[in-house]
Each structure stands twice: as C-alpha cells, then as structure tokens.
Amino acid sequence: MTGPRFKPIPPDEMTPEQKRVVQALTDGPRGGLRGPFPALLRIPALADRVRLLGDQVRFESSLSAPLRELTILVVARFWSAQYEWYAHRQHAAKAGLDPSIAEAIAQGERPPRLSADEGLVYDVCSELLHERDVSDKTFAAAIGRFGETGVLELVGLAAYYGFVSLILNLNRTPLPEGATPLPPLPRG
C-alpha cells in the first residue's frame, strides 16, 4: 500500500459544502472524517448521501451490532479491504463477536463456531458475494429468522460496505502504523 492516493483536503481549501459534510460527519455517529470520506469529499453531494445511507444501514438497522459487524467483516475480507478490516475487527470485538470468528474469516474460512443467526448472516453474505445469488434454502431460512425487512437490511449493509471497500481499496487507504494487514487469500 502506498496511499492515500486522494490526499486529504486541508480545511482552509474546502468549499462551504465540503465543510458542511465534514461537520455532519463529525457531529454524527462516526465522530470524524475517516474511512472513504476523505476521498469522497471531492464530491460533497455524494459524500453526504453515502453518509446518510451508512447511518441507516450501520447505526439504525434492526440487526444486532455483532451481526452487523459480522456482515462488514465478511464483505471486507471478500474485497481484501485492509482499512475496513482493521477498523471493523475492532468494532466487532467491542460488539461482542467472538474473535475466533474474525480470525477464521481472515484466513478465508467459514468460522466453525457460529450461532444460528451468525451462520445465516455468514451464508447470505458469502453466497451473494461468491455465487452472486442466495440459495432458496438460505433465503427461506433468513426470511424465516429475520423477516423481509431484516434480510433487506442485511443485504443493504453488505452492499454499502462493498461500495466503501472499493473506495478504500482505490484510495489505498493506509492502515495505522503497527496494524497487522489481512493475509493474502490462497488462490484457486
């Protein structure tokens, strides 16, 4: 990694709209300008809409915090989004997700010890990402457990973090010094 490719915009060079978005990010649940937003700030209207979508899918979802973080980790691993993985592995631990789950995902493996809900979340996300579809069996189980709203929230969250992962990867958003990067996944 050599990033960031999109250098931070100094506050004295920001437009009024960029400053407004930064203030909204700072005042909101993120508490500051980080993740994809330093890059997205070049398009303030998009950055603001991404902020609003992220607030909805991450902070206002009916899914529990551990299930949201599991979703984010599955997506971050799929895209090998180093910064996303680093940030959300910490969030996952704080939310109470068993650290062995994150470790297995980091290695590209299905975690052996998942609760029924965690297994459904993992399967929906993994099938969508790897198969570009969800089997009828997995879909029926997810609808039965989370309902239509919950399943759509789950997929919305995964889609949002796919977008975020792509921006972070494009930007080569660096890890903090001393952070351990994700290992490469085996080929084949």
Secondary structure, DSSP 8 states (H G I E B T S, - for coil): ----SS----GGG--HHHHHHHHHHHHSTT-SS-TTHHHHTTSHHHHHHHHHHHIIIIIS-SS-HHHHHHHHHHHHHHTT-HHHHHHHHHHHHHHT--HHHHHHHHTT---SS--HHHHHHHHHHHHHHHHSS--HHHHHHHHHHHHHHHHHHHHHHHHHHHHHHHHHHHHT----TT----------
